[in-house]
Amino acid sequence: MPSTFASFRYFARGLPRLALFAAAFVVLASGHAAAGPDLAQEGIVPKDGVSPGPAASAAVPGFWDPRRRPERPDLSRIQSIRFLTELDYPPFDYAGADGNPAGFNVDLARLICTEINTSCTIQARRFDLLLDALKDKAGGDAVIASIASTPETRRQADFTDPYYRTPARFAARIDSPIRDVLPELVEGKKIAVVAGTAHEAFLKEMFTEAETHSYPNAAAAREALRNKDVDLLFGDGISLAFWLNGSDSNGCCAFRGGPYLESRYFGEGIGIAVRRGNDLLRQALNWALFRLWEKGSYTDLWLRYFPISPF
């Protein structure tokens, strides 16, 4: 899959990152949460446990098949879980007001430990050191930091089933007559996309009759849509969701069509990494994730963090 992101580390990080300044989500932003503004005020993370915006209208993804219930492993053999994460990928991972790890991944880890009924610690490490830390038994037991399961990462760790995926989405202006996006419906339409991304490659492969207009970064592509220079914008659904719900969009636009989850372009999903061969922990995490989804706890957590769902 083509990609020219200069700071490519793992697939999930090759997609546009959520920037920390004025709710503008700039490609390849690398600032830490502590260096940005009040994330709750900007609508990037929940404030006082309540997500901003119309949570009731958010679509909640389901990544589990109720017909494939994981077998409950011997949880008595798991005395504790030491989770590792990072601090610079809000709203999934960031430094809370007390400096400790916070975010969707962190809250999910705590729910998992409650479900397994075991003690839990969560420590922050540099992103590029997380998987290496698993190789040292003193370093940690599991990494929950939005790392995609890819051939490269699977050589370093084993992964649970995906607990979320990063979809691609189209956005159009509110007053646009475009209500659905199919190749035959957008022939001749101008579509903005960030150059050198999987989204650009997908457009050129699947929407051959549309006009692809490539821009150097996400901010420029979004400005083109706001200014009516293009008919549609195509990009990372998670960052687009926050842009649509933030002040920077000024209520100009909304999702149309999708979501698009083709793994060849947009990855196989985000899992929890464990030390290679640690099947007991991996199975326990899979069981706990399914149970949280089945009980509605995952849905409640998702709605807290994603007032406008990327799905």
Secondary structure, DSSP 8 states (H G I E B T S, - for coil): -----TT--SHHHHS-----BTTB--TT----GGGSS-TTTTTSS-BTTB-SS-GGG--------TTS------GGG--EEEEEE-SEETTTEEE-TTSSEESHHHHHHHHHHHHHT-EEEEEE--GGGHHHHHHSTTT-SEE-S--B--HHHHTT-EE-S-SB---EEEEEETT-S-----GGGSTT-EEEEETTSHHHHHHHHH-TTSEEEEESSHHHHHHHHHTTSSSEEEEEHHHHHHHHHSGGGTT-EEEEEEEE--HHHH-S-B--EE-TT-HHHHHHHHHHHHHHHHHTHHHHHHHHH-SS---
